[in-house]
Amino acid sequence: MVPENIAQTAALLADHAYIADRSLATSIHLALTMGRPLFLEGEPGTGKTEIAKVLAAGLDRRLVRLQCYDGLDLAAAAYEWDHARQLMAIRLAETGGARDVDTVSNMVYGSEYLLRRPLLSAIDPALPPAVLLIDELDRADEPFEAFLLELLADFQITIPEFGVVKAATPPLVILTSNRTREVHDAIRRRCIYHWVDYPEAARERAILRVKAPGVADQLAAEIVAFVQRVRTMDIFKSPGVAETIDWASALMALDQEELAPGAVEDTLGVLLKYQDDIAKLKGAELARLVGEAKTAARAA
């Protein structure tokens, strides 16, 4: 069941603990109603991958995930032939007296010898409808993008020895990118595009209430105010929402009821992942940020 409007789409996400702003809910709703792939770009940790997981759960579809990496090829992403079984079948056919090349070829290039990798599995008409997550496309090689064009445009894959495999029910395709390189225009033109940014303070507090419900409201407000300020600093890697949630859980595990410079300094490794970034927040700078966060939290 596809949501009928943007409000229902936002509600579906919220029912599965994903707090989306109206702009993101609109893009997701359009992808669902128009049957178009959704290309999500943004900094790591902003919740792009989680959207596919939530939609699979909310729409009662199976989640098929392709994690991209440097050197990803067709055999790992889409399909390959089970060569060991094919060779065995050929030998059995020869033992049985089969010598006709076309007969043997048609036999060994049947569906039972086809190993379905994520892309082919997502459009297999014999399987239930899917949400296809093509995660971190920017990590794959540029030539791999060319193979995706047929899939994104027609929800089908052409296998030379077998024929065309086309989805009976087109999958909802979610592509994500952390923008470590630019994705080709041909991919972008086939998709609805949305930049997933860090949430504003009010929405991040709402996310914390859902994801870390045991954190007191005052501490949650101080945590969010602190993280929001850290993101404005000149650091190598700003903390994502996932780090905010982890940090809140860590402070709660230490029985903290409010931010204190000592507890913050001791737990910075939960929030920040690079030593140079942690070093910038030591001493007077850390105390200043904590003080500003507490003031902002009281105002909020």
N, C-alpha and C positions, 0 to 999 in steps of 0.2 A: 504494500500500500504506500503510494507516494503521497507525501503531505500536500494538501490542497493550496496552501499559501505560505508566505514567509513566516508568519507567526507559528504555524504548525511545525515548520521545519526547525525553528529555534526551540520549540517545545520538545520535539523529538530528541534534539541534541542534549537539552537540559535534563531530560528524563534519564539519560545515560551519562550524567555528570560532566557534560561539556558545555561550558558557558560561552556562547558565541555572541559577538556584536551583530547588529542588524546587517551591516555590509557583508560579513561572511555568511550569515544565514541566507541572504539574498543570492549570493553566488552559488551556494550549495543547492538552493531551491531551483535556480535556473538550470543547473547541471542535471538535476533530477527530472524536471519537467520537459526540458529540451532534448534529453538523451545525449548530452555532450560531455566529453571528458572534462575534468576540472584540474587545472594546473595551479598548484599552491606553491608559492615561492616565499622565502623569508629566512630569517636567522634561525640557526639551530635552537631547539628548545621552545619554540613558539606554539607547538601543538599541531603541526601539520599532519604527522603520521597518525595521531590520535583520532583525527577526523574520520579517516577511513575505518578504523576499528569501531568507532561509535556508530557510523552509518551501517556497517555490516550487522551490528547487533540490533540497531533500531529498525532496520528494514528486513530483518530475519533472513539475511543472505550469508552465504559462506564468504569468508575473507581469503582472498588469494593474494599473497604478498611476494613481490619480486624486489629483493634488495640489490640495488645496483652497485657495481664496483668496477675498478679499472680492469679492463680485459674481459668483461662480460661478453659472452658470445651467444650465438643462436642456440647451440646445444644446451646451454645452461638456462637460457631465458624462455625458450619456446618449445622446442622438441628435439629429439634425436631418435634414431632407429636403434632397436635392440639388436646389435650386430651379432652377438653370440647366439641368440635364438634364431636369427635369420640363417646363420651358417649351419646350425643344426638342422633347420627345416630343409635347407638345400640338400644336405647330405641324405636326409631321410627320403626326399623326393627322388634323388638319384638311385637310392637303394630300391625304391619302388618302381623304377623303370622310367620315371619322367625325364625327358630330355628336351622338351620344347622350352625355349628360353622365355617366351612370353608367358607361358603357363606358370613356370617357376617364379618369374618376376612378379606377376600379379599376386601370387600366393604370399611371397615374403614381404611385400609392401602393403600388407593389410593392416587394419586398425589394431589388431592384437600385437603387432610388433612395434607400434608407435609409443614411445615414452613421452608422456605429456608433462612438460615443464610448466611453470606458472602461467605464461601468456596463453598457451594452448588450452590449459586446464580451465582458464577463466571463460573461454568462449566455447567450450565443448558442449554441443547441444544435448548430449546425453546426461549432463550433470546439472544440478540446480543452479539458478541464477547466482551471480557472484558480485562482490565488490572487489575490483582489481586495484591493488595498491602498487604502483611503480615508484618505489621509494628512493630518494636521492639520485634522480636521473643525472644530475650534474657530475656524479662520480663515474658514470659510464663513458666509454669512448664516443666521439661524435658519430662514427659510422653506425653505431648501434641505433641511433635515433632514426636513421633512414628506414630501418626495418619496422619501426613502430608506426610509420605513417599509414600503412594499409590497415593496421589494427585500429588506430584511432579514428580513421575516416569511415571504415565500413564494418568494424568489429568482426574481421575475418583474417585468416592467415592462409596463404597459398603455399602448399607443400608440393614441390615439383613431382615427386614420385607417387603422390597420393591424391592430390586435388585440393579443393578449397574447403576449409573448415570455417563455418560461419555460425555465430551465436544465434540460438533460437530466441533467447531473451538477452539483449545486449547488456553487458556488465556495466556497472557504474565504475568508471575509471578515474582514479585519483593519482595524479603525478605530483611528486614533491621535489623541490630543489632548494639547496642551501646557498645557491648562487656562487659556488666556488669557480664556476665558469658559466658563460652564457649558453643557454639552450637555444637551438636553432629556431628561426622564425617559422619554419614549416610545422614544427611541433606546436608552437604557440597559436598559430592560426586555426588549428583544429580543436582548440580547447577554450573553455571559459577560464579567464585568468584572475587570480586574486593574490594580493600580497598579504601575507599573514604577519602582522606586526606584534610587538610586545603589547600586552593589554594595558589600558590606562589603570590608574590606581583603584577606582571603584570596581572595575570588573575583576581585577586581580584579587581583591578582597573577597569578592563573590566566589571566585574559583577556590580560594583557600577554605572558605566555609564548606564547600562541597567536598574537596579533596582531603582536607585535614580538619574534620569537624571538631576534634578535641582541642584545638588551639583557641584560647580565649580571644574575644573580639579585640581587646586592647593590644594584646601581643601581635595578633594578626595585622592590625592596622600599622603598628610600628614596623613589623617585618616588611610589609609592602612599601611603606614610605622609605625605608632604608634601601630596599632593592631598586626602587624607582630612581633614587639618587645615584646609586652605583652605576646604573645604566647610562647616565649622562656623562660619566667620567671617561677619560681617554685610557681605556684598558683594552687588552687583547681580545678577550671574550666576555661579553656581557652575560650575566646569568639569565637563563630562560625561566619559563614558568615552572618547569620540572624541578629546577634548582630551588626556586622559591618554596615549593611544596616540601622538598627534602629538608631544606633548612628549617622550616617551621616545625617539621616532625622531630628534627634533631634537638631544637631548643626545648620542645615540649618534653622530650625524653630526659632532658637535663633539669626538668622542673622549673624552667624559667617562666616567670609571669610577666616580665617586661624585658626590653633590651637593656643589657648592661655591657659596657665596653669589654670587660673580661670575657664574658660568655661569647660575645660576638667574635672576638679575636681567636678564641679557642676553636670556634666552629666555622671559620671562614673557608676551610677546605671543603665543606659541604656546598657552599655557595659558589665559590670560584675554583677553577680547575688549573690555573697557571700560577706559578710561584711569583712571577713578576707582578701579576695583578694583585696577589695577596700582599706583597711588600708595599704596594702603593697605599694600602688601607691601614697601615700600622700607625700606632702612636696618636699624635694630635689629630691627624686626618680622620682616624677612626672615631675618636671621641666627638669630633665635630659632626660627623655624619649621624652618629647615634643621637646626639642632641637635636639635630634638625629633624630626624625621623620621629622622635618623641613629640616634638612640637607640632609637626604636621599631623600626627596621629590624633592628638587631642583636638585639633581644629576639624579633622574629618568626622 
